Amino acid sequence: MALRQNVMAEELKNNMKIVEFTKFTKLYSNMAEKECQFIRHHLKGSTVEILRDDELLTCPVEQLQTGDSLRKIFDIPSSARRVTTVTKGFVKQLIQRGFRSFTVQTQEKAASSKQQKHQASVQEANAFIQKIRESIKIREQATEAAQSMIDNARKGKPSAKEVENNIDLILSDSSPEALAAIASLQSSDQTYAHCIDAAAIFQTAYFAIKKKKKETSIFSGEKLAMFGAFTHDLGKAKVPKSILESTERFDRESEEMRQIQSHPVYGAELLNNMNMPKSIMNMAHYHHVKMDTLLNSSYPANVSYADVIMETRLVSIVDVYQALIGKRSYKKSWGPPEAIRYLDTLTGSEFDPDVWDDFVSVIGIYPKSSLVEMSDGTIGFVMSVPEDDLERPEVVIFRDADGNDFEQPVLVDLSEEPDLEIEQDLDHYEVLGENAIDIFIGLEVR
């Protein structure tokens, strides 16, 4: 049987999936706004072929205008499955709506394609878990190196080479994406592991954003980008250790807080002495500058937000995000989805909305390794950031609704399971305690 075939509306059967709309009644010639709105809404993300002013055009469905004549709808995303999955009642609605013929894919072939996709996702999930296993020791070594870097800077001996060696270690033997996932699964600290985790999250998000937007990085390579994020808090080297490592919450007007808030200026000075590019100094100097520079939490003072480059705006988001999800002995950690929701409320006042939207589009509203409870009571870890619908990622289900762990976890793609959804996100430590990372790396997905 052919992978695709052309059929009339009356020939549609339950084992078919619509991949193109190819013929229409006169209702879609010189369309009224009602028809335009229906197609824009129900087939969002698709591409259309239209006749406009006697010219044949291809454009996104969102650009449909009153008066256009519809010729074809194609490149239909999976998020439009409600108008592409054939059922008996739905065929009647299609005919009533004026859709006459279609290109369809049989369920048999779709099932084969779905199975291949599932197998590829399973391999990717297991590879990601393996990368996390390999990266745990790397994170420990890099954290020790971050402490050494700051201690040496405290002695007046900052070394760019020392930072580069650790970045080489991360980029060659580890994965920034794996380290970013570990950040929410394993305990952290407010300075040294923070440098590693923030750098990994920044690296993962930054290059994913650039790829997605087809933009060129301002950095000459991955190493320099990670260098900027790794050293954004280098100025803390000039803050006394007693203050830096304290678990006390200092008053906003205290001398301790004044010294803490001086670290961006110190960082820029240290990086300047190391002959670092201006972009790297910008990240250290301005990562605490808020969009509303009059906020008490915005420092240094007297800075225009226009001077804060995109990379710094991103690292400022990452800086707070990591601080929230990093488990520390003296505070409750936040789950990644909870942190995402909170930071969203600060967008427009503290964070650049455009950079925030870019960050969420690649990190997700359920970042990878998030612990979630499904609508059927089962529990699993999020394993993907979907492009079409951020609320429907792939999830590795490892525990049933009664609290029993499966012998073999199952990978479920929520984009393919309309009857299953994420009920709520969970705190790793409340549900799994200190075993979160061990449970995650112990998964063998099928």
N, C-alpha and C positions, 0 to 999 in steps of 0.2 A: 504494500500500500504506500502511496506517495506520502511524503512528509506533510505536504499541504495540498488542498484542493479547493476549487471554487464552487460554492453552492448558493442556491436561492434560499430565501428565508424559510420557505415551506420545507426545505430539505434538511434543515438543521436538526441534529440529534443530540441526545444527552452525552454522547461520548466525544463531542467536539468542543474545541476552544477557538473562539474568534480571534484572529490575529490582524485582520484588516476589514474595514467596511468599504465596499467597492461600488455599490450602486444605491441610489436613493430616489424617492418620489419627487415630484415637482415642489414639494414643501421645502426642499433644500436648494432650489434654484432661486436666486435673489432672496436670500434668507431674511426672515424677520428676526428681531432681537431675541424673541422667545426661543427660537431654535438655536441661535448662536450661543445663548446662555446655557441651554441644556447640554450642548456638546462640550463647551468650555469646562463646565462643572463636572460632568460624568466621565469625560475622557481627558482629564487634566494630565499634561505631560506628553500627550501624543503629538504626532505630526499630521498636518492635513495638506492635501492638494486641492487648490481652489481656483476658480476663475473669477478674477477681479478686473473690472474695466477692460474686458476682452483679452486679458493677459493671464496665462496659466502660471500660478505661483505655488511654491512649497514653503510652508512656514509652521511655527509652533501653533498648536490649537488655541493658545491664549490670545493670538493675534487675529482671530476670526472677527469679522466686522459685518454689521448689517448690510445686506446687498450682495454679499459674497455668494457664489454658487459652489457647492461642495462636490468634489470629484472623488476623493478618497480619504480615509483615515487610517494611518498606519503607525508603526513604531509605538505601539500601545504599551505603557508600563504595567508592571504587575499590580500596581496599586489600583488599577482600573478593573480588577478582576470581576467586580459585580456586574459589569456590562460586557464581559467577554466569556463568562462561564455559562454554557448553554443549559437551560432547563426548560421543561415543557411550558410552564407559565410564562417564562421570559421570552420565548419565541413569539408568543401572541403579542406581547408588549412591543417587541421590535417591529413587527408588521404594522401595528397601530401607529408607531412613531414614524413610519415611512422609510425604514431601512429595508432594502430589497435583496442585496446579494453580498456575499462575504467570502473572504479567504479564511479557511479554518485549518486547524491542526487536530488530528484525531487524538483521542485520549490515550490510545495505545502508544503512539509516538511520544505524546507528552509525558506519559509515565516513564518511558525509557529515558527521555531527557531529564526528567525529575530525578530518576535514580542516579544518573551520571552526575548531576549537580550535587546530590546528597553525598555521594562518594567523595567528590572533590572537596566538599565542605568538611567532611569527617577527616580527611587527610590534612587539611589546613588546620583544623582544630587540634589534632594530635601533634602537629608540627609546632604549633604555638605553645602548647603545654610543655613540650620538650624544650623549647627555647627558654621558657621560664625556669625549668629545672636547671638549665645550664647557666642562667643569668643570676641566680641567687648568690652564688659565691662571688661573682663579678661585682655585684652591688655591695657586698660586704667590703671587698678590697677597695672599691672606688670610694666608699664612705670613709674608710680609714685614710685614703689619700686626700680626700677633701679636708679632713681635719688637719692633716700635715700641711696642706696648701695654706690654710688659714693661719695655722700656727707659725709657719715660716713668714707669711706676710706680716703677722703681728711682731715678728722680730726684725722687720724691715727688709726681708729677703724674699719678696714675691717672685715666683718663677713661672714664666709662661711655659717653659719646657715641662715642668712638673704637671701642669694642667693638661698639656697636649698628650703626654704619656698615658694619662688616665682616660682621656677621650679616645685615644687609639685602642686602648683595651676594651672599652665599651663597644666601639664601632666594629671591631674585628671579631671579638669572641662573644658578643652579646647582641641584643636587639633593643633599641630604644623603646619599641612598642611593648616588649616583654617587661622591661624595667618599669614602664609606666603602669602596667597591670599589677606588678608586685607592690607598687606604692600603696595600693589600697588593701593589700592582702597581708602585709607584714609590717611590724612596728617600725616607727621612724623616730627622728629627733628633729628639733627645731632649727638646726643649723647644718650639720654635715650630711646626713642622708637627704635632707631637704634639697641640697645642691644637686645631688645625683638625680633624685626623683623629678625635680622641676626641670632639669635639663632634658631628661628622657621624655617627659610629657610634651615639653616645648618642641623638641626635635620631631616627635611623632606628628604633632598637630601642624607644625609650621610647613613641613614639606608636603603633607597631605593636602593642605590648603593651597599651596602653590601649584601642585599638580592638578588639583580640581579646577582651579581658576586659570590654568595654563599661563601662569605668571613666572617670571624669572626671579630667583632669590637675589637679594642684595649681597649675600655672602659668596665668597669664591668657592666654597665647598661645604660639605656636611660638617667637617671638623670645626670650621670657624663658627658656624651657626650654634653648634653645641657648646663651643667655648663661651659664647656670649651668654647663654642661659646658665652654664655651669658657674660663671663668675659674677652673676648678677648681684649676689650678696657678699662679694669679696670684701666690701667695706666693713663688714662685721669683724674683720681682723683687728680693727682699731677700737672695738667696743670691749671693755673688760670681760674676761670669761665669767666672772661672778655674776655679771648682769646677763650675759648672753645665754648662759646655761641655767639661769634661775627659772623656777616654775611659778614664781610670784607674778601676779598681775599688777604692773606698775601704774600709778596714777598718771593721767595724761600730762599733767604739769610738772611731773617729778624730774629730777636730774637724770635718773636712769632712763626715762623715756626720751629725754633730750638727746642722750648719747646714742640710744638705739636709732632715733630718727636722723642721726647724722651719718649713718652708714652709707647711704647712696652717694653723698658727696665724697666720702673717703674712698669708696669703690672706684668712682670715676678718676680720682687722683692717682690711685694705685695703677689702674689700667693705662692711664696716660703715661706714667713712668715706665710702663712695660711696652710702650709704643704700640698699643693696640689701636685698631681702626675706630673712627668716630662712632660707628654703629654699635660697637661693643660697649664703648663708654656711655652711649645714650641709654643702653639697656640697664646698666648699673645705676646711672645717675637719676633716671626718671621713672623707674618701675613702680614707685609709690605715688606718682602724680596721677590724680584722678581726673576724669573728664570735667567734673566740677571742681576746679582748683581751689575753691573757697571752703571745701569740706575740711574738717579738722584732721581727717585721715590722709589728706593730700600733703605730701612734702617731697622735696624742699619747697619753700615758699617762693612766690614771685616767678613762677614758671608758666609759660604759655603752653597750653595743651597742643598747640600746633607744632611745637618743637619736639613732641614725643612721637617717634617713628612707629610705623605699624608693628615692627618686631618687638618694640618695648611695650606697646599696648597689649600685645599677645602675652608676653612674659609676665605682665602684671596680673593678667587673668590666671595664668598657670600658677603664679606665686601663691595666690589666695586659695585656688582650688587644691593644690597639694597640701597647704597648711590645714585645710579642712579634712581631707581624707586620710592624712598621715596619722596613724595611731601613736599616741604618746601616753606615758604613764600618768600624767597629771590632767588629762582632759579626755572627754568623750570624742571619739572620731565620728566623722560623718561618712555615710555610704556615698559612693560617687553620684548616683542619681539625686540624692538629697542635696549634695553640694551644688550640682548643676541647677536645681530648682532655686536654691538660695541665691546663687550668683546672678541668675536671671533677673531677680528683683532689683539688683544693683545696677543693671545695665541702663545706660542713659545718664546716670549720675556719676557712677564710679568708672564704668567701662564703656568703651566704644561699641555701640550696638552692631555695627557692621563686622568688626573683628570678633565680637561675641558670637554672632550668627555663624561666621566661618568656623569658629572653634567648635561649636556644638554640632555643626554639619559633619565634622570628621571624627570627633570624640564620641558623639552620640548623647542622647538623653539617658541611655543606659550604657555607660562606657564598658568596654570589655573587662571581664572579671567581676562585674556587678552581680550581687546575689539577689535573686528574685523569686517570688512565689507566684505560681501560675494560677489561673482561674479554676483549675481542677485540684488545687491544694498541693501539687508537687513543687519541688524546689530545685533550682538550677543556677548555673553561672552563664552570664551573657558572653557570647563568643564572637559577635560580629557587630559592625556598625552598618546597617542597611542604607542604601542610597535612596530608595523610594519612600520608605515609611519608617522613621526612626523608632516608632513604637513597636515594631515587629522584627526584632533581631533574631539571630539563631541562638538557641539556648541549649546548654548541656544539662539535661534533667538527670539528677543523681539520687534524689530522695523522694519517696512516695508521700502521699498525703497523711499517712500514719506515722511518719518519721523514720521509716526504714530505708536504708541505703540500698540501691540496686546493685546487683553483682556487676552489671555492665551498664554504665550511663548511656543515655540515648541523646543524640543531637536532633533537635526539633527546629525546623525553619518556620517561624510564625507567619511568614508571608504565604506559606503553603497550608496553613492550618487555621482557617477562618473561625473555627469554634473554640480556639484556645488563645488566650491572651495573658499578658502580665497583669496580675492582680495588684501586686505591690512590690516595692523593693525592700530589701532587708539589710540589717546591719550585720556584716560578717562576724563581728566579735560577739554580738548578743546571741547569734544562732550557733556559731561554730567555735567560738572562743579563740584561743591561740592556734587552733588546728586549721584555720582557714587556708593557709598557704599549703599545708601538707595534704589536705583534702583535694585542693585544686591540682597540685602536681601529681597526685595519685590517680587522676582520671585517665581512663583508657576508653576513648569514645568509639562508638560504632554507628 
